[in-house]
Amino acid sequence: MNLHRRSLLAATVAGVTAGAVAATPAAAASDTARGHQLRTGFERLAADGYALLDGEKVGIVTNPTGVTTRGGTSRSSGVETGGIRHIVDVMHADERVNLVAVFGPEHGFRGTAQAGGSEGRYDDPATGLPVYDTYQVSGQKLADVFTTSGVDTVVFDIQDAGARFYTYIWTLYDCMEAAALAGKRFVVLDRPNPITGREAYGPILHEEYSSFVGRKPISQQHGLTVAELARLYNGEFLAKPVPLETVLMTGWRRTDFYEDSGLPWVLPSPNMPTTDSALVYPGTCMFEGTVLSEGRGTTRPFELLGAEGIDGRWAEAANGVGLPGVEFREAYFAPTFSKWQGKTAGGVQIHVRDRAAYDAVRTGIALLVTAKQVWDGFAWLDNDHIEKLTGSTLVRTMVDAGAGTDDIVAAWQDELAAFRAVRRQYLLYR
């Protein structure tokens, strides 16, 4: 890894902590101990009367996951509103916020686009706000978008899924870099890592395989919240750190799964319909780099894996590995789109039996190894996608050489240990 460590003092000077509205790790832990329901960064910002945004022209990078259950105050009537509402609608209706622009990521601000798509530039019918497209826009071009929008402060509030190849965390990186270039202030409103923040797992990205599914050398399952990632980016990767402020959650612990939060799950992308999808995703998304279906076009994406011609021998072989916390069922399905569309694919369904014991990345490796062992049709897609997903040639070459799961996992441990040491500097919760 080419991590250029900077001191935490320097990161703090750059504005990493958001003053009165940012909880310390001790405060967040004590709120949980008192049994308080989790409060997101947005909800703490709103409870403070949006003081952090006072006098600023604000633009927000968000998508359908940017919701709150705490309502807001109507601009016209002054009456509090309830229900599950999008924060853009809440902020637009509140005279204390000068919200002037929205920036949409992959899948779009309102979430109408499939994987690899976005909604383009339009005016939001609900609020009249201009919506700018950030998907596959970065560097000076994205900085120019921020300048054109007229904002003083860029706010980020998107629910992550916890894996390096989930593109919203690189939208965060690109927007931080562009905000620094444009001379804008940057505020991150934190949300839970849905699959816990216990630890980092999996191989580290080598920068020669940098892409939108992995810009910088972090682990495949990073175990960080978006606010912690923002601090890591600012402290380790950005050539020009952005003036960064983070509004932390209260009531979240590193061992919590999303269900512990009490928050409603809003699918962050069309193929992430449930928290079960997010749980397995850091491992089974590797099948995007193979000819097998990763379950897109089914109702259980990333939990169903297979291809035409695979039979029950794969589930038998996978169960034979003896992985902790998980069992595999022989399964057959016909994807409605994507790989093997309209064909009957045979394969496995993943059933996680013990979330605390389950290791998504190790499980994904075991499934690659056993799929190659039992099916003659196993092949990688000829586009280096598996290298971009796993971060190097290590997984492809070791699977091709017939290595076992334990040997492959052992091969990245030194790099993972080095990343874990850096990661610990940026943790904000207990």
Secondary structure as GFF3:
##gff-version 3
##sequence-region A 1 430
A	DSSP	alpha_helix	8	13	.	.	.	ID=ss1
A	DSSP	three_ten_helix	19	21	.	.	.	ID=ss2
A	DSSP	alpha_helix	25	33	.	.	.	ID=ss3
A	DSSP	alpha_helix	41	47	.	.	.	ID=ss4
A	DSSP	three_ten_helix	51	53	.	.	.	ID=ss5
A	DSSP	beta_strand	57	62	.	.	.	ID=ss6
A	DSSP	beta_strand	67	68	.	.	.	ID=ss7
A	DSSP	beta_strand	72	73	.	.	.	ID=ss8
A	DSSP	beta_strand	80	81	.	.	.	ID=ss9
A	DSSP	beta_strand	85	86	.	.	.	ID=ss10
A	DSSP	alpha_helix	87	92	.	.	.	ID=ss11
A	DSSP	beta_strand	98	104	.	.	.	ID=ss12
A	DSSP	beta_strand	122	123	.	.	.	ID=ss13
A	DSSP	beta_strand	130	133	.	.	.	ID=ss14
A	DSSP	alpha_helix	139	149	.	.	.	ID=ss15
A	DSSP	beta_strand	153	157	.	.	.	ID=ss16
A	DSSP	alpha_helix	168	182	.	.	.	ID=ss17
A	DSSP	beta_strand	185	189	.	.	.	ID=ss18
A	DSSP	beta_strand	201	204	.	.	.	ID=ss19
A	DSSP	three_ten_helix	207	209	.	.	.	ID=ss20
A	DSSP	beta_strand	219	221	.	.	.	ID=ss21
A	DSSP	alpha_helix	226	232	.	.	.	ID=ss22
A	DSSP	pi_helix	233	237	.	.	.	ID=ss23
A	DSSP	beta_strand	244	247	.	.	.	ID=ss24
A	DSSP	three_ten_helix	258	261	.	.	.	ID=ss25
A	DSSP	alpha_helix	275	284	.	.	.	ID=ss26
A	DSSP	three_ten_helix	285	289	.	.	.	ID=ss27
A	DSSP	beta_strand	304	307	.	.	.	ID=ss28
A	DSSP	alpha_helix	313	320	.	.	.	ID=ss29
A	DSSP	beta_strand	326	333	.	.	.	ID=ss30
A	DSSP	beta_strand	345	352	.	.	.	ID=ss31
A	DSSP	alpha_helix	360	374	.	.	.	ID=ss32
A	DSSP	alpha_helix	385	390	.	.	.	ID=ss33
A	DSSP	alpha_helix	394	400	.	.	.	ID=ss34
A	DSSP	alpha_helix	405	411	.	.	.	ID=ss35
A	DSSP	alpha_helix	413	423	.	.	.	ID=ss36
A	DSSP	three_ten_helix	424	426	.	.	.	ID=ss37
###
